[in-house]
């Protein structure tokens, strides 16, 4: 099969019009008429990830975060995107990214997070008028204390350092979530009476004044989304069970916890 056929499967599941206006999802680098030798799946595109694709015999790299978020004005070795783009061209790699379109579609990144949290009765937290929506809301199988809920999150998502506000003094049942930078949905979670709000990033001042209102749990951007490569594998495998799929073994999180 050709690369364009794999891309068509991804765009059927997560149509590009669902992406946010600031985003640059879709084809990043390369040709699409080429036959697929294998697909490497990752969260971020780095030089090590591209080398892994070459060594594993994959000529298509599918990432969640776009390599080319901003336009390149030259192609040198000064920045990571430039070096990666040059490497991809030199080694005949095609790079494709499914970003906020995969966040905003039903069954996408936030549904994958909710599934791993074992949430039920899932719905989009903030539906968009033109389709899809931001975040997911659901309920736990059984009520949990705030402390137990936070510890379970750490175990489930392999979180080294979870940040939270003061422990909620009531059981947690209704949970809102958004992978990555999702703090823009905090007010929506409050308005819907959620007991907890789980995301990847929040600003310092957004933690204030919410004691006894909602339990905040911030996992880290990478930690909240690194399972996206499994979701991408499931989407492709559904239509193309014969294609070779390789999930990256490289931890691309640039943040270190000392």
Helices and strands as residue ranges (DSSP letters): H 3-13, G 16-18, E 26-29, E 39-42, H 47-55, E 60-63, H 80-90, E 94-97, H 100-104, H 109-116, E 120-127, E 133-144, H 146-157, E 163-164, E 172-178, G 183-185, H 186-191, E 196-199, G 204-207, E 215-218, H 221-225, H 228-239, E 245-247
